[in-house]
Amino acid sequence: MTLPRFLQIHTLHNYPAALLNRDDAGLAKRLPYGDRVRTRISSQCLKRHWRMADDAFALKRLEVPMAVRSRETLRLIRDQLVAAGVAEEQAQQAAEGLRAAGLLDKGKDRKGEDALETGQAVLLGYAEINYLVQRCKTLAAEHDDEKALKAAIAGFLKDEKKNIEALRLGSGLESALFGRMVTSDVLASRDAAVYVAHSFTVHEAQVENDYFTVVDDLLREAGETGSAGIFDTELASGLYYGYVVVDVPQLVANLEGVSAGDWARVAPEQRALAGRVVQHLLHLVATVSPGAKRGSTAPFEWAKFMLVEAGDWQPRSLAGAFQNALPQNQPALRKAAVERIADEIAQLDAAYEAPLARRYLAVDAAQVPGAQRLALGALANWAQNAVTRAEA
């Protein structure tokens, strides 16, 4: 197998009686698709849980600079300047100067604590934060006057924009994977290398209103009847199809600072980190569950099916396998869903003859056209080797 441009990851996860992703009304998110309305999990929800996971394959265990998404980043910079020995007043002025000069967003007309909260949560790499702190510390030592300090900060941001952009992994691993869209005059946008679709149930939405009460222990001991509160929430159950695409050239470019067009010509050592990222990502996609109300629903699940495809052709989802929803009374629902996926692959292969290398994980007995069955560790290692050494 030659070096693949894309890795496509297809999954089936089963969640009973859970509230995985809520809308603005507190209800389970929905998606009209094909002949039925489905329950869905947003891509933003999925990505956040993969980013924040803390286990053996957590992204932070790759020992790569991470990032922070917050409206409070300027306050963090101010506090780090104080911790580095800069006077509190000067640290405040420096943080205000960063914002006035166009970092994160504009704030020339604001002072004090209000000036340190941005209008939107922006993803900023810790390497970028450390660089800004060190430069501001140096400038604070050179300029006692507030206007002079802010002018110096504006000058350095303008003059050193390319230096900030050139910081290797400066914007953090998260932005290398999932991108960073910014309106700042200083920060560089980052194209995503991992594309994540909204997951949806392969059958019609199955939801119910969960009515529950809270008992007041002390009042009950005193002989009082009734409850201390009456509440209701929506719970959903379902088998969800998930789809993720890894743009390998973009991933290598984001991680190594090379052009995406040169990714295949770099040494295997320069693709090693991308391979490890893919290995970790597969473990996270398979085993990390999203979900609100964890304490009362325990929405933890591992993939019942995972298919990984590697190749050069433009990606294509297998969501079409479920445009007609599986019947809710379908016996062996999981097996039926895998069979739908296998049939969709067979039809697409016959129509397009696209050469894709495939490996899959399955809890149930399953057959996938042109694919070898593997356990999760071996599947993740295969994907890693596909990126680093083009091993089939």
ChimeraX attribute file (.defattr): number of C-alpha atoms within 10 A of each C-alpha:
attribute: neighborCount
match mode: 1-to-1
recipient: residues
	/A:1	13
	/A:2	15
	/A:3	20
	/A:4	22
	/A:5	19
	/A:6	23
	/A:7	24
	/A:8	22
	/A:9	21
	/A:10	22
	/A:11	24
	/A:12	24
	/A:13	24
	/A:14	18
	/A:15	21
	/A:16	16
	/A:17	18
	/A:18	23
	/A:19	27
	/A:20	26
	/A:21	22
	/A:22	18
	/A:23	10
	/A:24	7
	/A:25	7
	/A:26	11
	/A:27	17
	/A:28	23
	/A:29	20
	/A:30	18
	/A:31	18
	/A:32	13
	/A:33	18
	/A:34	12
	/A:35	12
	/A:36	17
	/A:37	17
	/A:38	23
	/A:39	26
	/A:40	25
	/A:41	25
	/A:42	20
	/A:43	16
	/A:44	14
	/A:45	16
	/A:46	22
	/A:47	20
	/A:48	13
	/A:49	16
	/A:50	23
	/A:51	19
	/A:52	12
	/A:53	17
	/A:54	14
	/A:55	12
	/A:56	12
	/A:57	19
	/A:58	18
	/A:59	23
	/A:60	17
	/A:61	11
	/A:62	15
	/A:63	8
	/A:64	16
	/A:65	18
	/A:66	22
	/A:67	21
	/A:68	18
	/A:69	13
	/A:70	16
	/A:71	17
	/A:72	16
	/A:73	21
	/A:74	24
	/A:75	20
	/A:76	16
	/A:77	23
	/A:78	25
	/A:79	17
	/A:80	18
	/A:81	25
	/A:82	18
	/A:83	12
	/A:84	13
	/A:85	10
	/A:86	20
	/A:87	16
	/A:88	14
	/A:89	12
	/A:90	23
	/A:91	25
	/A:92	24
	/A:93	22
	/A:94	30
	/A:95	27
	/A:96	27
	/A:97	24
	/A:98	27
	/A:99	24
	/A:100	21
	/A:101	24
	/A:102	19
	/A:103	22
	/A:104	26
	/A:105	20
	/A:106	19
	/A:107	21
	/A:108	14
	/A:109	8
	/A:110	14
	/A:111	12
	/A:112	12
	/A:113	11
	/A:114	12
	/A:115	21
	/A:116	23
	/A:117	20
	/A:118	20
	/A:119	13
	/A:120	13
	/A:121	15
	/A:122	21
	/A:123	23
	/A:124	23
	/A:125	22
	/A:126	18
	/A:127	20
	/A:128	20
	/A:129	19
	/A:130	15
	/A:131	16
	/A:132	21
	/A:133	23
	/A:134	15
	/A:135	13
	/A:136	28
	/A:137	21
	/A:138	12
	/A:139	18
	/A:140	24
	/A:141	12
	/A:142	12
	/A:143	15
	/A:144	11
	/A:145	12
	/A:146	16
	/A:147	12
	/A:148	14
	/A:149	21
	/A:150	25
	/A:151	17
	/A:152	20
	/A:153	25
	/A:154	19
	/A:155	13
	/A:156	17
	/A:157	21
	/A:158	14
	/A:159	11
	/A:160	12
	/A:161	15
	/A:162	13
	/A:163	11
	/A:164	19
	/A:165	18
	/A:166	13
	/A:167	15
	/A:168	16
	/A:169	23
	/A:170	24
	/A:171	30
	/A:172	25
	/A:173	24
	/A:174	26
	/A:175	26
	/A:176	24
	/A:177	26
	/A:178	21
	/A:179	20
	/A:180	19
	/A:181	15
	/A:182	19
	/A:183	14
	/A:184	16
	/A:185	15
	/A:186	20
	/A:187	22
	/A:188	17
	/A:189	15
	/A:190	18
	/A:191	17
	/A:192	20
	/A:193	23
	/A:194	23
	/A:195	16
	/A:196	19
	/A:197	17
	/A:198	17
	/A:199	24
	/A:200	29
	/A:201	29
	/A:202	29
	/A:203	26
	/A:204	21
	/A:205	24
	/A:206	16
	/A:207	18
	/A:208	13
	/A:209	11
	/A:210	12
	/A:211	10
	/A:212	12
	/A:213	12
	/A:214	11
	/A:215	14
	/A:216	14
	/A:217	11
	/A:218	9
	/A:219	13
	/A:220	13
	/A:221	9
	/A:222	8
	/A:223	8
	/A:224	11
	/A:225	11
	/A:226	13
	/A:227	14
	/A:228	12
	/A:229	10
	/A:230	11
	/A:231	9
	/A:232	10
	/A:233	14
	/A:234	16
	/A:235	19
	/A:236	22
	/A:237	18
	/A:238	23
	/A:239	22
	/A:240	22
	/A:241	28
	/A:242	26
	/A:243	23
	/A:244	22
	/A:245	21
	/A:246	23
	/A:247	21
	/A:248	26
	/A:249	23
	/A:250	26
	/A:251	26
	/A:252	26
	/A:253	21
	/A:254	26
	/A:255	23
	/A:256	19
	/A:257	16
	/A:258	15
	/A:259	12
	/A:260	16
	/A:261	10
	/A:262	11
	/A:263	22
	/A:264	19
	/A:265	9
	/A:266	12
	/A:267	11
	/A:268	15
	/A:269	11
	/A:270	18
	/A:271	26
	/A:272	17
	/A:273	20
	/A:274	24
	/A:275	26
	/A:276	20
	/A:277	21
	/A:278	26
	/A:279	23
	/A:280	21
	/A:281	21
	/A:282	22
	/A:283	21
	/A:284	23
	/A:285	23
	/A:286	21
	/A:287	19
	/A:288	21
	/A:289	21
	/A:290	21
	/A:291	20
	/A:292	15
	/A:293	14
	/A:294	13
	/A:295	7
	/A:296	10
	/A:297	16
	/A:298	16
	/A:299	19
	/A:300	16
	/A:301	15
	/A:302	19
	/A:303	23
	/A:304	19
	/A:305	22
	/A:306	28
	/A:307	23
	/A:308	23
	/A:309	20
	/A:310	28
	/A:311	20
	/A:312	15
	/A:313	12
	/A:314	10
	/A:315	17
	/A:316	11
	/A:317	14
	/A:318	18
	/A:319	19
	/A:320	13
	/A:321	20
	/A:322	20
	/A:323	14
	/A:324	14
	/A:325	19
	/A:326	18
	/A:327	11
	/A:328	13
	/A:329	8
	/A:330	12
	/A:331	9
	/A:332	9
	/A:333	16
	/A:334	19
	/A:335	18
	/A:336	14
	/A:337	23
	/A:338	24
	/A:339	16
	/A:340	19
	/A:341	22
	/A:342	19
	/A:343	15
	/A:344	18
	/A:345	17
	/A:346	15
	/A:347	12
	/A:348	14
	/A:349	15
	/A:350	10
	/A:351	9
	/A:352	8
	/A:353	10
	/A:354	13
	/A:355	14
	/A:356	19
	/A:357	18
	/A:358	22
	/A:359	23
	/A:360	23
	/A:361	23
	/A:362	21
	/A:363	13
	/A:364	12
	/A:365	7
	/A:366	15
	/A:367	14
	/A:368	19
	/A:369	14
	/A:370	14
	/A:371	16
	/A:372	14
	/A:373	17
	/A:374	16
	/A:375	13
	/A:376	19
	/A:377	12
	/A:378	15
	/A:379	23
	/A:380	22
	/A:381	16
	/A:382	23
	/A:383	25
	/A:384	24
	/A:385	20
	/A:386	22
	/A:387	30
	/A:388	22
	/A:389	18
	/A:390	16
	/A:391	13
	/A:392	14
